[in-house]
Amino acid sequence: MTAALRLLLDGVFDYAGLFPPAALPMEDAAREYGDHVTGEESWIVEAFVCPVAWLPDLLAQPPRGTDPWSLSVLGTSIDGLRQDLRAIEAFATEGSGRFLVTGYEVKAGPAVPERGALKALAGAGFDLVYLELPWGETQAESLAAIAEADAPELGAKARTGGLEPSAFPSIEALAAFLQGCAQLEVPFKLTAGLHHPIRRHDPGVDAWMHGFLNVAIAGLLAYSHDLTRSEIAAILAETDAGAFVFEEESLGWGEHRAERDEVAAYRELFGSIGSCSIREPLDDLAELRLL
């Protein structure tokens, strides 16, 4: 793997094995995450994603390895923040030394989030807070509201797949989200449907699945070169892995290149991808001879 690609993918996947399509029981998900963070693939894995209501179940699982497990907790709702914080504080006290809650993720409603709610989320004490924005007319306004909150720990989250074709956003919608985050410098996370490096049709769900390399490189070039929305969409639509450029010190597509320092700056913005599988992305990268 080239140095530039390694930098782009370092710690890029949050493990979400508790969620579909894997939907593993807590014991199995914890065991699999433990295998990942103590294995050769530990470089690509970051946090264990867990709903706040399941934190007591996680306490019963002894973490593998010598370092505390990094957790990103899924909250119940923006209105339930205080209740969530009490549960997380109780968990953190009992799991001290074994688990470290670094992130909090919660869904936004269809309306643009209010300033007071954003302030409360930003001040909740987490390293990162991702507000999951629905696809639709209010998304651009919600991104602007997050940017105006001027809180470095506050970012946006978008859902990029699921179990039904309708769960996959269009190329145009995803391009708009990536452009908005790049232009407003809003940190972001993506989740679901990004198991494969390159865009492909999946017969199981009868949908075109976005490729995680398409998305990561489209966002990178949008950030480093201020691409137009149509240019971003063209990268997202690419189905030929050979169209991407993987050089030791740079990454690119078409005529556009981003150097390692630009990749590093972009990763301050591009947080992670939630995935119920770590093995599948790695196997595909190996098949493409990118590992």
N, C-alpha and C positions, 0 to 999 in steps of 0.2 A: 504494500500500500504506500502511495506517495505521502510525503510529509504534509502536503496541503490538504489532501483528502482525509488523512488521519486527524488533522486539526479540525476540519469541518465536522467530523463524526465523533469526536472525543466526547464521551458521556452524553451522547445525543438521545439515547432511548431511556425513558422511564418505564419500568416494568409494570404492566397492568394486567397480570395474569388472572386476577380475580374477575375480570370483565370479559364479556363475550367478544369473539367466539370461543375463546379458551374456557372462560368461566370456571376456573379451577377452585376447589375447596381451599380454605385458608392454609391448611397444612401442606397441600401440594404446591400452592403458589409460593409459600415461604421457602419450601425446600428448593424449588426451581430458582428463585431469586438468589438464594444462598449459593447454589451451584454457579450461577453467573458471576456474582461479585467475588468469588474465590477462584474462578477459572481464568483461562487465558483471554476470555472475552470481556473481562471486567472493565477494560478501557472504554467500552462503548456503552456501558450501563451506568445510569445515575440512580434515581430514586425508586423506591417501592411505592406504588400508588395504592392508597387504602381509603375507603369511605370512613368517615368519622364514627359511624355506628359500629364498625367492625374492629375498631382499635382494641377493645378488650380481647377479642379472639386472637389478634396478633401478639398480644402480650404472652400468650401461652406458647408461642413458638420461639425456641431459643435461636437467636441469630447466629449464622455461620460467620467465621472470620474473626479478626481481632478488632476491627473498627466498628463503631456504631452504624447501624443501617440508616441511610438517609431516607426520609419519608416525605411524600407529598400527600396531604390529606384532602379528600373531597368533602367539602362542606355540604350542609343540608340546603341552605338558601342564604341570600344576603340578609334577610330578616332574622335568620337563626344564628347569626355570627356569635353573639354572646354565649348562647348555649353550646355552640361548637367549641368555643374557646375554653369553656369550663371542662368539657370532655377531653380536649387536647392537653390541657394543663394537668389533669389527673393522670392521663396516659404518660405524659412526659416525666412526671414525678415517679411513677412506678417503674417506668422503663428506662430511667436514667442510666447512662452508660451503655445501654444496648440499642436504643433507638434515638434518632435525632430528627425532629420535625423541622424541615427547612422550607416547605412549601405548603400553600393552601390554595385550593381551586374550588370555585363555586360558580354556578350558572347565574347568568343575568336574565332578567325577564325580557319581554318583547320591547319594553320602553327603554329609552336612554337612561342609564344609571344616574341617580341624583348625586350631586356634589358631596352631600353629607355621607352617603353610603360609601362612596369612593374614599373619602377621608378616613372613615372607620376601618375599611379594609386595609388601607395603606399603613395605618397606625396599629395594626393588630400584633405586630412583633415578629412577623415572618420575613425570611430573606426574600421570598418571592410570593406574590399573590396573583393568580391568574383568574380573570373574570371571563367565563365562557360566554361568548357572544353568539346569539342566533344568526343564521343567515337571513338576510332580508334588508328592507329599506333602512332600518335604524342602525345597521352595523357601522356604517361610516361615521355617523354622529356619535355612536358609542366610543369608537376609537378616538375621535377628537376629544371627547369628554375625559377619557383616560389620559390622553396627552396633556390636557389642560390641568389635570390634577397635579402634575409636576411631582410625581412620587416615583423614585427609581425602583422601588420594590413592586410596583403595580404594573401588570401587563394584561394582555388579551390572550384568549384561548379560542381556538376554532376547531370544530369537529369535521374531520375529513373523510368519514366513512361510517360503515355500520353493517347491519345484517340485511338491509334492503337497498335497492338501487337509489331510492329517493334520499338516502342518508349521505350520498356522495355529492358534494357541491360541484357545480359546473366549473369548468376551467376559468371562465370569465369571473365568476364570483371569487374563486380562490386567488386569481391574479389581483383583483381589487383589494382583497384583504392583505396580501403580501406587499402591494404597493403602498397601501395606507400605513402599515406598520413601519415600512422603510422610510417613508417621507416624514412621518410624525415621530419617528424614533420611539415607537412603542414596543417594549419587549413582548415576545409572543411565544406561545406553545401550540402545537397541533396534536390531535389525538384521533386514533381509530383509522383504519383503512390504509395505513402506510407501511405495509409489511414488505413490499417489494421495491427494489431500487428504481426501476423504470416503469413508466405508465404502461398498463396492460389491461386487457379485458379478462375479467374473472368469470368463468361460466357458473361458478357456485352461487354467486349473487346476481349474475347477469348484469354486471355493471363494469364500467371502466374505472379502474382503481388508479389513483394518483401515485406516482413513484416518489419515494422519499428523496432520491437524488434529484429528480426533477424539481421538487418543491424546495429543497435546501439550496440548490444552485440557482434556481430562479430568484429566490429571496436574496441570496448573496449578490447576484449581479444587479438586481433592482436596487439594493442598498449602496453598492459601490459605484454604479454607473447611472443611477436615476433613470432606469429603463421606462419606456412607455408601457401602458397596460397591455397593449397588443404584443409587445416584445416579451413581456413576462408570460403571457398566455401561450406564445409559441414555444417557450421552453417547457412549460407545463404539459403541452400537447405532444412533446417529442417521445417517440416510441423506439428509437434507435439508440442504444447505448453508445455506439460508435460516434454519434454526433457530439458527445460531450468530450471535453479535453481534461485529462488528468495528468498534469505534469508535476514534477517534484515540488516546485515552488509556486505553482498556480493551478487554478481550476477555471474552466470556461465552457462556453457553448457558442457556436458560430464565431463571430468576430470579437466577442467579448471575453475578457480575461480578468480574473481577480487574483492578486498576489497574496502571499501568506499573511502579511500584516492586515490586509483587508478582510481576510477570512477571520482572523482573530478579533477584529473590531465587530464583525457581523455576529460572531458567536456571543458577544455581549448582549445582542438584541434577540437572537434566535436561541431560545432556551432549550427546548427538548421536544421529543415526540413520544406520546404515550402509546405503547404497543403491548399487546398481550403475548407477543412472541419476540424473543431476541434471536433465537436460533434461525428462524426463517430469513430475516434480513441478512444475517451473516452468511448463510448458505448461498443466498443469491449473489452476494458480493463475491464470494469465492468462485461461483460459476462464471461470473463476468471477469474473473482474474483481476479483481481490484483489491483483494486481500494479499 
